[in-house]
Amino acid sequence: MPNASTKDKMSGTDLVKQRKGLMITPDLCIACRGCQTACKQWNKLPGDKTTNTGTHENPPNLTPNLYNQIHFIEKPMDVGIEWLFVRRACMHCGEAGCMDICPAPGALFRTKEGAVGFDKEKCIGCKLCAAACPFDVPRYDENDKISKCTLCSDRISNGLSTACAKGCPTGAIKFGNRDDLIGKATTAGYNLYGETALAGMGVMFALKEEPAEYDLPKPQYNASIALWDTLIRPLTVLGLGAVAAGALLHYITIGPKEVEPDDESKKGGE
């Protein structure tokens, strides 16, 4: 059973009966990218203009208008190559660094099904969530507002599957109660990625090989988040303010803005 701190992180979610999730099985993926199309259609996201850079991936990475991307991995064999296709998207971590580091109240929040949602109206564009995410997921739109997968919170809260799982023709993406997904994958003999890391991820992988074979990183909590929780966040209570506190933490964790030539030329001339 989850410990008390995990329950606190999940903000009242019923971890056993109500937490939803996805189980991704890369070995079943055929790279049809129906999940990408279904996600765009449901979320009314426009297409991305891309250029051919020598990869079959399209687009080659997540964008503000692409919440779910299929990563192509080529593995050389004695004869020919082997393909692995791996879904990239928000992992909806139980211990979500993006939520813990965000200085804007309500910009990132936990849904009752356990997903990490976002509110663009409350986002201040500090990009600290991107710095804290071990999976390089959050993207920012043309208005400098966060954009990422929401685990189709508007669908699953009404008893529907996620759009990506519904659009997958091979069962490579399965949606359901998180504990049920874990039980079925374990029974089938898969190694699980994301079952316990970061207090349990909402998106897990059923693997035959080690995670590194699928380009999956080691999940880890960014140390700068602890700095925010223990040192800087209390300053907001004393009147520093979310924007100023966010700017301070951005300076500490990412560094100062480099002066561009145009910026330098304007000094003293205005």
C-alpha positions in Angstrom: 0.0 0.0 0.0 1.2 3.6 -0.6 2.7 5.4 2.4 1.3 8.5 3.9 3.7 10.9 2.1 2.6 9.4 -1.2 -1.1 9.9 -0.3 -0.3 13.5 0.5 1.4 14.0 -2.9 -1.6 12.6 -4.6 -3.8 15.2 -3.0 -6.8 13.0 -2.0 -6.8 10.6 -4.9 -8.1 7.2 -4.0 -4.9 5.4 -5.0 -6.4 1.9 -5.1 -9.9 2.4 -6.5 -9.8 5.6 -8.4 -6.2 6.2 -9.8 -6.2 5.7 -13.5 -3.2 5.1 -15.7 -1.7 3.7 -19.0 0.4 0.7 -19.5 2.6 1.0 -22.6 4.0 -2.2 -24.3 6.6 -1.0 -26.9 7.0 -4.5 -28.3 3.3 -4.3 -29.5 3.6 -0.9 -31.1 3.7 -0.9 -34.9 4.3 2.9 -35.2 1.0 3.6 -37.0 0.8 6.8 -34.9 -2.9 6.4 -34.5 -2.4 7.5 -30.9 -0.8 10.8 -32.1 -3.7 11.4 -34.5 -6.4 10.6 -31.9 -4.8 12.8 -29.3 -4.6 15.8 -31.7 -8.2 15.2 -32.8 -9.6 15.1 -29.3 -7.6 18.0 -28.0 -8.2 20.1 -31.2 -4.5 20.6 -31.7 -3.2 21.9 -35.1 -0.7 20.0 -37.2 3.0 20.7 -36.9 5.1 21.9 -39.9 8.1 19.6 -40.1 11.0 19.0 -42.5 12.7 15.7 -43.4 15.8 15.3 -41.3 16.5 11.7 -42.1 14.3 10.2 -39.4 10.9 8.5 -39.8 9.7 10.2 -36.6 7.2 12.9 -37.4 7.3 15.3 -35.6 10.7 14.2 -34.2 9.9 15.4 -30.7 7.1 16.7 -28.5 5.7 20.2 -29.3 3.1 22.5 -27.8 0.7 20.9 -30.2 1.8 17.3 -29.8 1.2 15.8 -26.4 2.0 12.2 -27.4 4.9 11.3 -29.7 6.2 7.9 -30.9 10.0 7.7 -30.7 11.7 5.4 -33.3 14.8 3.4 -32.1 17.0 1.5 -34.6 18.8 -1.5 -33.2 21.5 -3.0 -35.6 21.2 -6.8 -35.9 23.5 -9.4 -37.5 21.1 -9.2 -40.5 19.2 -6.0 -41.0 17.9 -3.9 -38.1 15.2 -4.2 -35.4 12.8 -1.3 -34.6 11.5 -0.3 -31.3 8.7 2.3 -31.0 8.3 4.1 -27.7 5.6 6.5 -26.6 6.8 9.9 -25.3 4.4 11.9 -23.1 3.8 13.1 -19.6 4.3 10.3 -17.1 1.8 11.7 -14.5 4.2 10.9 -11.6 2.9 10.4 -8.1 5.8 12.5 -6.9 5.6 15.1 -9.6 8.6 17.5 -9.6 6.8 19.8 -12.0 4.0 20.4 -9.4 6.3 20.7 -6.5 8.5 23.4 -8.2 5.7 25.4 -9.8 5.5 28.8 -8.1 2.1 29.7 -9.5 -0.8 28.2 -7.4 -3.2 26.1 -9.5 -1.1 26.2 -12.7 -0.4 22.5 -12.2 -2.8 20.4 -10.2 -3.8 16.8 -9.4 -7.0 15.4 -10.8 -9.2 13.0 -8.8 -8.0 10.2 -11.1 -4.3 11.0 -10.3 -3.3 12.8 -13.5 -1.3 16.0 -13.5 -3.4 18.7 -15.2 -2.6 22.3 -16.1 -4.3 25.6 -16.3 -2.8 27.9 -18.9 -4.5 31.0 -17.4 -2.5 30.5 -14.1 0.8 29.6 -15.8 3.4 32.4 -15.5 5.7 31.0 -18.1 8.7 30.5 -15.8 9.5 27.1 -17.3 10.6 25.6 -14.0 8.4 22.6 -14.6 10.5 21.8 -17.7 13.7 22.1 -15.6 12.3 19.7 -12.9 10.9 17.1 -15.3 13.2 14.0 -15.6 11.4 13.1 -18.9 11.8 16.4 -20.8 8.0 16.7 -21.3 6.6 20.2 -20.7 6.5 22.4 -23.7 5.5 26.1 -24.0 3.2 27.6 -26.6 3.5 30.9 -28.5 2.1 32.7 -25.4 4.7 31.1 -23.1 2.1 28.9 -21.5 2.6 25.3 -20.5 1.3 22.5 -22.8 1.4 18.7 -22.2 -0.6 15.6 -22.0 -3.4 15.7 -19.4 -4.2 11.9 -19.5 -7.4 13.0 -21.2 -8.8 14.1 -17.8 -11.9 15.4 -19.5 -12.6 11.9 -20.9 -11.6 9.7 -18.0 -13.6 11.8 -15.5 -16.6 10.8 -17.6 -15.8 7.1 -17.7 -14.1 7.1 -21.1 -10.7 5.7 -22.1 -7.9 8.1 -23.1 -8.0 9.0 -26.8 -4.5 7.4 -27.4 -5.6 4.1 -25.9 -8.8 4.1 -27.8 -7.0 4.8 -31.1 -4.3 2.1 -30.6 -5.1 -0.9 -32.8 -2.6 -3.4 -31.3 -3.1 -3.0 -27.5 0.3 -1.3 -27.1 -1.5 1.4 -25.0 -3.9 0.1 -22.4 -5.9 2.3 -20.1 -7.5 1.3 -16.8 -7.2 1.3 -13.1 -3.6 1.5 -12.3 -3.4 -1.5 -10.0 -5.3 -3.7 -12.5 -2.8 -2.7 -15.2 0.1 -3.6 -13.0 -1.4 -7.0 -12.1 -2.0 -8.0 -15.7 1.5 -6.9 -16.9 3.1 -8.7 -14.0 1.2 -11.9 -14.7 2.2 -11.7 -18.4 5.9 -11.7 -17.3 6.9 -8.2 -18.2 9.4 -6.0 -16.3 7.6 -2.9 -15.2 9.0 0.6 -15.5 7.3 3.3 -13.4 5.5 1.0 -10.9 7.2 2.4 -7.8 9.6 5.1 -9.0 8.6 8.7 -8.1 5.8 7.4 -5.9 4.4 5.5 -8.8 3.8 6.9 -12.3 0.5 7.1 -13.9 2.1 6.0 -17.2 4.0 2.8 -17.0 5.9 0.6 -19.4 5.8 -3.2 -19.8 9.2 -4.2 -21.0 11.1 -7.3 -22.2 14.5 -5.6 -22.0 16.2 -3.1 -19.7 14.8 0.4 -19.8 17.9 1.8 -21.4 17.2 -0.3 -24.5 14.0 1.8 -25.0 15.8 5.1 -24.3 13.9 5.4 -21.0 15.8 7.5 -18.4 16.3 6.6 -14.8 13.5 8.5 -13.0 15.0 10.8 -10.4 13.8 13.8 -8.4 15.7 17.0 -9.2 17.6 18.3 -6.1 16.7 21.9 -7.0 13.0 21.0 -6.1 14.0 20.3 -2.5 15.7 23.8 -2.4 12.5 25.4 -3.6 10.3 23.5 -1.0 12.6 24.2 2.0 14.1 27.7 1.2 12.4 29.7 -1.5 8.7 28.7 -1.3 8.3 30.1 2.3 9.5 33.5 1.0 6.3 33.7 -1.1 4.3 33.6 2.2 6.3 36.6 3.4 5.3 38.6 0.4 8.0 37.9 -2.2 5.3 36.8 -4.7 5.1 33.8 -7.1 6.6 35.6 -10.1 9.6 37.0 -8.2 10.1 33.7 -6.4 9.9 31.9 -9.7 12.5 34.2 -11.2 14.8 33.6 -8.3 14.6 29.9 -8.6 15.0 30.1 -12.3 18.3 32.0 -11.8 19.5 29.4 -9.3 18.6 26.3 -11.2 19.0 27.4 -14.9 21.2 30.5 -14.7 21.0 34.1 -15.7 19.8 35.2 -19.1 22.6 35.7 -21.5 22.8 39.1 -23.1 22.3 39.0 -26.8 24.2 41.4 -29.1 21.0 43.4 -29.7 20.4 43.8 -26.0 24.0 45.0 -25.4 23.8 47.6 -28.2 20.7 49.2 -26.6 22.4 49.8 -23.2 22.7 53.5 -22.6 21.2 54.5 -25.9 17.5 54.7 -24.9 
